[in-house]
Structure formats: structure tokens, C-alpha cells
Amino acid sequence: MSRAQADDEFKGATDRFLAWFKAGGGVFRDDLLEIQDLRDKDAGRGIIAKQDIPQDTTLFSIPRDLIISVETSELPGKLPEVFDAFVGGEGDDEKEPLDSWTSLILVMMYEHLQGDASHWKPYLDVLPHTFDTPIFWSEAELKELEGTCLTAEKVGKQQSDDMLRSRVVPVIEQNPAIFYTEGAPRSSSEELLDLAHRMGSIIMSYAFDLDNKDEESDNEEDGWVEDRDGTTPLGMVPMADILNANADFNAHVNHGDSLEVTSLRSTLPAGSEVLNYYGPLPTSELLRRYGYVTPEHARYDVAELSWSLVRAVLIEQLTVPEEVVSKVEAKLEENEKFEEYFIIERDSGDPDSEGQLTYSAQLREVSPELEEQVKAVFKGIKKQKPELFSEKRKRIDDYQTIVEKALIAKLATYSTSVEEDETLLKGDDLAERRRMAITVRLGEKRLLQEALALLQRNEEGEIKTQTGKKTKQSA
């Protein structure tokens, strides 16, 4: 297919979707907006303002019966025994409810396999077919994320495979007459697994919490949900999927009898893209959930410092036997005061009422939890080995030194330096997934460097205070 043909097909799908949306009761202000092809910006479709739009203007609204969910799809009525309770493997009589996540995957697969017979066919046709979320990356691509917060466990490829193979694929294979239209070819188990991954990724990126019907809800991110407990009803909301999102945004999703998207800025200028908000996500989490990164989310970046790194430095610094530290750790675990990982993050503030980032993000402390644990371990060691702590040896100095060395050790776990990553990002021939991986690890390393600088400033301030030359600096 030529580029021109592909563009015509892309536009045709958009036009059919918009016509279907309006015919189903959706309202789209096409006097103010248009859906544009943003593939040249790696953004798929997007909604662009055709003229200046004032604040609090309703841009579009979606009736709830256009949403794909277990309430609107006919599948749960055809398989009540599946949606009421899931039966375990062969010989296992134990039943457990089918969670909302798995339920929606099955519903989405059913509607996809129905083809033209699905009420939502024009909507399904504009949903993504490929993804850049790390669960779809090759081993070589994932290697670029080594050392970052995006571990293999967090990417969750194997866990996802296991769940889909055991809870989703068998339901379809055991009920072909329900999932396939007459004469339609059957998919293999691997094809069904690939489709389940695709639908799961669509849900992760776009599903709404359908219980979030007012602005006072405790749910964050304008109803977009990720850390689901399996009981929250979820749904796919047509037209909301077309909105791209950023940390600096200009529109808000209001939940009620219908879902309405309204403008936030005093003026949304002509030519600007209407942007939703996914929440204060670090770059690593934005990539994991949605498969893209933006400079605006760098302010929310986090870095993880493992206790194992800190522990190794502590043992070396104090020349203390490992078994002594192990006893102290065991005592802390008994009292539920022991952590394996510590998060380093900036004080980033919240966007203002118009979705603008006006707060200056700043790292104000490394990790209070880490400091507390290090000092608790110091205290436990001192009880067993008091000779390690002389009168002249200040515990705060030990804390500073140990955490500084642990941060340096953490920086060494990445395969490249900050300078190397900065040089790589200036290249014009980077593959998109590699560029995003470099952006993730560079953001973490910059944060770790900020933490080192903060500790060194604090240490310098402490030394000056002790010499009487200057009062202690504030963090």
C-alpha cells in the first residue's frame, strides 16, 4: 500500500468514526475542533482547535451507552457462567469472580472478533494496532532500560502471558460459536494471546473508571485508572481516546450522566492541540503505561535506591560483620520497619487550575525513610558493636557518607553516563524505542546527581556550622 493510500484509509476511518459517534448521540463541536492525523509527530490522531476557544467551553460529550463495558456489551449475557465466576483449571472446583480488567479484555476481544457485526466497529477501527509500551519490546530493546525503575517485573511480560493464557484464551477457545461469526476463521492460541495483549494495552492506556461521576471523587487522573483492584467497573470511551495527554494540559474530563470534555485555559488558541491529563507520572511510568515520553513529565521522574546497595556500602564503611547487620535487619522486619527500596523524587507541586506547570520542581530531601532506616541500623549495630562508634564519630556524617557512596554505586549500574546519554539523544538516527529508553535512564541519573549534590551541600553546611563560620544551610 502506498503512502497516499494509507493516508486515505486513515482519514476514511476517522470520518466513519466521527459519523458513527454523532449518530450514536455523541456531540462533537466541529465548528471549534477537528481530528487531525498526527502520525508524523508519533501521536496517532489528535484533536486540534480550529479557532480560539474560551474557558469552560464543552468541546464534546459522550453518552454512556456509547461506552464499551460489561454493561453495554452483549457478551456477559451470553456467558453468564464466565462473568459471574471464573472456574479454575481442570479438576479445580474453586471459583473466583472475574475481575473488571479481565472482563473488559474479553469484551473487547469479543467485539473485535465480531468484525462488522459489532456495534462499535467504527470505533474499534481507530484504536491503535501497534504499541510502544515495553511489554512489546524485544530483549535488545529492553536492555536499554537496565538499571532503571522499569525492571522486567514491572514490565510484567511473563505475568501477563500467564494470566492471559489461563484466564482469557481458554474462554474463547471453549466458546467459538459465541466469539466468532458464522464462517469466520478461528484464531490460533498464539494469535489470541497477541490479540489479548493488544486489548490489554488499549485498556491500560485508555480505560476509564466508570464509577468516577463527579469531580469530588477520590480517583485521580480525571478517571483514568491503572492501579486497579479488580472491582472498579471499567469502560472504553469513544472520542476520549483521540485526546493525547501531557503533564501540561488544557482540557478536563467531567463525569456525569454523560462524559464531557471542557476547556481549561482562559483561551485555548487556534491551532493548539487539546490535551488531557494522565496524572503526575514519572517518565518511566508514562512509558510503561502509554508507550511514550514527554519533556514535561521529567519533573516527576523518580529513582529507586535499593537497600542492598546501601547495605553493602554500610558494611564496608563500618567494617562490620554481615551477620551483625542481618540481626539488626531481622529485628526491624519483626517491627515492620524495614524497606527493600527507597524512592527519590522531587517536590513537583500540582498543575494550576488551567493545567499549567507553574511550580518549580525541586529535590528537597533524598529520602526520609532511607535516613530513618540507616540510623535505625546504626543504632542496632552500636548496641552490638559500640566500639565502632567513637565520641568523635558523628552518626550524621556516617549517614551522609554511606548514602553518597550508595548513590554513586547506583549510578554505576547504568550502562552509560549522563554525558553519553546526552550525546546519544542529539543523534538523528535513533530508533524511537531506544530514544525513549535513553530518556528514561537519563532522567533517573540526573535525579541521582541532584541527590548527590544535595547531600554534599548539606554536609558542607554541617561542617561550616561546626566550625562556627556559618549557620547550617537549609535544604
N, C-alpha and C positions, 0 to 999 in steps of 0.2 A: 504494500500500500504506500502510495506517495505521500509526502508531507501535506500537500494540498488536500488529498482525500482524507487523511487523518484529521486535519483541521475541520473539514466539512462534517465529518462524523462526530467530532467533539461538539461542535456547535449544534448539530442536529439533536444530539442527546440533551443538551442544555435546553433547547427550545421545547422539546417534548416534555421534559420535566417541568418547566415553568407552566406550560399549558395544563398539565395534569394537576399541578399544585393549585392553580386558580380554580379549575373545575371542581376540585375537592373542597372548596371553601377557604383555601388559603388566600391571604391578602398580601400582595407584594407591590410596593409603591414604585412601579416602573417609571413614573414621572420624575422620581428622585434618584432611582438606582438602576444599575444594570449589572448582570452577571457577566464577568469577563474571563477570558482564557489567560491565566497567569502561569502557564507551564514554563515559560521562559524564565520565570523567577522561582522555579521549583515549588510553586504554591498551588498547582492544580487550578481550580476555579476560585474566584473571589468576587465579592460584591463591592462595587465602586460607586461613589456619589457622582451623579451627573450634574448637580448644582449644589450651591451652598445649602446646608441643612441646619435649621436651628435646633437648639437643645430640646430634649424631651419629645422629639418627633417619633411617632410609631413608624418604623421602617417596614416591618412585615409582621404578620401574625399567623400562627399555625393552629388550626383546630385539633383537638386531641384525638379525633378519630382518624387523622392522617398519620399519627404516630404508629410505628411498628412495635408491638409489645405482645405479651401473652394475653392481654385483654382484647386486643384488636385482631389478632391472627386467629384463623380457624383451627390451627394445628392442635392447641391444647384440648379442644373439644373432640378431636379425632383420636387423641391418645391420652385420655384422662388418667389411665393407669401409670403413665410415664410422668406426667406433670404433677400428679398428686403425691407420688412416692417413687423413688428410684430403688430398684431391686439390685442387690449386689451381684457378684459373679456367680457362676454355676455352683449350685449346692449351698449358696448363701441366702438364707431366708430373711436376713436383716434388711429392713427398709429404712431409707432416709429421704428427706424431701429433696426435690430437685431445686438447687439454688437458682437465684434470679439470673446470675451470669450464664450458667449452662442452659437455662431455659431460653434465654434470648438468642444464644448461639444456635440452638435447634430451630427456633422460629425463623431466624434469618436464613439458615440453610434451606429450610422448607420453602420459603418464599423464593429464594434463588432457584431452586430446582424446579419450581412450578413454571418458570420461564414466563411466557406471555400470559399464562393463566393467572399470575399473581396480580393483585390489585396494585401492588407497589412497583411493578416492573419499571416504569419511567424513572422512579426514584432510585431503585437499585442500580440502574444503568449509569447514574452519575456518581455513585460511590467509588472510592479508589479500588483499583485492581492490583496494584503493587504497593509495597510499603518499604520504608527505610528504617523501621524500628529494628533494634539489634537482634530480635528473635529470628529475623530473616537473614542475618549476616552470615557470611562464611567464616570458617575458623581463622583464615588470614585477616579478614576484616576485624574480627573480634579481638585479635591480638593487639591491634592498635589501642585498645581500651585497657590494656594491662596496667595495674596499679591504681585504676580509678574506682569510684564508687560502683560502677557498673560491672560487678562481678558476674560470673556465669550463673550463680544462684539467683541474682536479681534479674538477669535477663530471662531466666526461667524456661529455656527451650525444652529441656528434658521433662520438667514437671508438667509443662503444658502438653507435651506429647502424650505423657502417661494419662493425664486426665481426659484428653480428647479421645484417645484410643479406648478407654474403659467406659466413658460415660456418654459420649456423643455418637461416635461412628457406629457402635452396635445398634443403637436405636434406629438409625436409618437403614442399616443392613437387614434388620429384623422386620421392618415395615416398609418394604419397597413400594407396595401398592398405594401407600399414603404419600410418600415423599416424591414419587415420580409420576409424571403424567403418562397417559397411555401411549405406548410406542417410544417413549424417551429412553435413551441408552442409560445403562446403570454405570455408576462410577465405581472404580476400584477402592479398596480400603485406603490406599495412599492418596488417591485423588480426593476422597472425602476428608482425610486428615488435612490436606493442604487447604481445602475449602473451609474447614473448621478454623484453621489458623487465621485465614483471611477474615472470616466473620468475627472471630475473637478480637482481632486487631482493630477492625472497624468499630466494634463496641467499645473497646478501650479508648479509642480516640474520640468517639462522638456520642456515646450513650448519655442520656440524661437520667437523673434521679427523678422519677415521676411523682414522688411524694413532696418534692420541693415546690410548693404552690404559693409561697409568699416570700417577701424579702427578709422576713424575720427568722427564716429557717436557720438552723444551726449548720446546715450543709454549706460548704464553701464552694468557690469557683463557679458561681452562677448556675449551680445544679449539675455541673459536670462531675462525675464520680469516678474514683479509681480504687480507693481502699474500701472495697465493698465487703459487707459481712454476709452476703448471700441472701439476705431477706429484703433488701431495698428493691422495690419494683423499678425496672429499667425500661427505657424505650429509645428507639431511634427516631429523631425528629427531623423530618424533611425541611430543607431550606436552612435550618440552623447549621447543617453540615457544610454548607457552602461558605460560611464565615470562616476566615482564617483568624488566628489569635496571636496576641503578643502581650508582654508584660506592660507595655504602654498601649492602652486600648481606648476605644471611643464609643462603644455600644454595650448595652446591658440586656440580658435575657430576663424577662419578668414572667413569673409562673402564676397562672390562674386557671380559669376555665379553658382558656387557650393560652399559648405561649406567645408573648410579644417581645420583639426586639426594638429598643428605643435608643435614640442618640444621646450621648452624654455631654459632649463638648458644647460650649456656648455657640460655636459654629463648627460644623463638620464640612470642611472646604470641598468644593467641586474637584473631582479627580482623586480624592483620597480614598483609601480602602477602608471599608467598615470592618473593625476588628473587635473580636470577642476577647474574653479573659479566661485563661485556664488556671489562674492562681499563681502564687509566688513560688514557682518551681525552679529549682536549680537546673543548669544546662543538662546535666546527666539525666535527670528525671524527665525533662522535656523530650530528650532523645528517646528514652526508654518507652515512654507512653505514646508519643506522637510522631517520632521519626524525623524531627528537625531541630535546629538550634537557632537562637537569635541573640544578637549582642545585648539586647535589653534584659535578658534573663541572667546574664553573667553576675549581676549584683546579688542574686540569690544562690550562687554557687556554694556548695559545701564540700568539705574534705573529711574523710574518716581517718582517724588515728587509732590503730589497734593497740590494745593493752599489751599484746605480745611484743610489739616493738618497744614500748615504754619499759616493759619488764626487763627485756634484755639489756637496755641501757642502764636501768637501775641496778641490776645485779653487777654489771661491770663497774659502774661508778662507785658503788659502795663496797665492792669486793665482798659481797655477802653470799653465803652458800644458797643454792637454789631451793633446797629443802626448807630453809628458813622462810623464804618468800612464799613458798607453797602453803606453809602452815598459816601464814597471815591471810593469804587469799582465801583459804578454806573457811577461816573464821568470818571473813567479810561475806562470803557466799551464804553462810548459815544465817547471817543477819540481813540477807538480801540487799547488801550494799556494794555489790561487785558488778562491774560492767566490762564487757569484752571490747566494745568500740566506743569512741567518743567523736562527736560531731563538732567540727569547727565551722562557724558561719558568721556572716556579718549581721549587724543590726541594719536591716534594709528598709524598715518602715513599710507603710502601705501606700498604694496609689491614692491620689486625691479623689474627690467626688466626681471629677471629669475623666478619671482613668489615667492621669498623668503622673509620671515619676518625678516628684519634686523633692523627695527626701534624699539626702546624701548618705548612701550606704557606707558603713564603716565598721571595721573589725574592732570591737572594744575589749574583748577578752578572748582568750584561747578556748578554754572550756572549764567552767566552774566545777563540773562533775569530775573531770580529769584531775584538777588540782586537789579536790577533796579526796579522791581515791589514792593519789600519790602520797598525800600527807597521812592518810589512814594507814597506808603500808609502812611509811616511815615510823609511825608510832608503834605499829606491831613489831617491826624489826628492832626498834630501840628497847622494847621490853625483853626481847630475847638476846640482843647483842648491844647492850648500852655502850660498849667501848667504841662502837662505830661513830658515836655522836659526841664529840668533844664540846666543851663550853664555847670554843671559838667557832664552831661549825654551825652556821645558821641553816635551819631547815628550808627556809625560803630560797637560799642560794642553791641548795641541792635540787629543789623542785625546778628552778629556772634551768639549771644545767641539764638535768635529765630530760626535760621536755624539749629543750633546744636540740639536744642530740637525737631525740626520737623524731623530731620534725625533719632533721637532716637525713636520718635513715629512711623516713617515709619518702622524701624527695628522690632518694636513690632507687626506689622501687619502680620508678617510671623509666622507660627505655630511652627517653630523650630529655634534654634540658629545656628550660624556658626559652633560651635563645634559639635553640634548634627548632622548636615548635614555631616560634615567631617567624623564622626564616621559611619554614615549610609552608606556612599559611600565605606567604607572599607569592608563592608559585601559581602559575596559571593552569597547570596541567594536573591538579589534584583531583582524584575521584571524589565525588560528593560524600560518600560514606567515610572515607579517610579524613576529609576535611572536618567533618562533624566530630569524629573521634579525637582529632588533634585539638579541636576547640574545647572539648570536654576536659581533656587531661591538662591543657594549658590553663584553663580556668581554675582547676584544683591546685595546680602548682603555684600560681600567682597568690592564691589564698594562703597556702602554706608559707610562702615567702613573707606575706603580710604578718602572719602569726609569729614567725621568727623575729621580724623587725619589732613587733610589739613587745615581745619578751625582752629583747635587748634594750629597748627604751626603758622598760620597767626596771630592769636590772641596773641600768645606768643611773636612773633616778634614785634607786635604793642606795647605791654606793655613794652618790652625792649627799644624800640625807645623812648617812652615817659619818661622813667627813665634816658635816656641818656647813658645807658650802652652799647647799641649795635644798629647798624643801622637796619632798617626793613628788614626782610628776604624776598627774592623773592619767588614767588610761584613756 
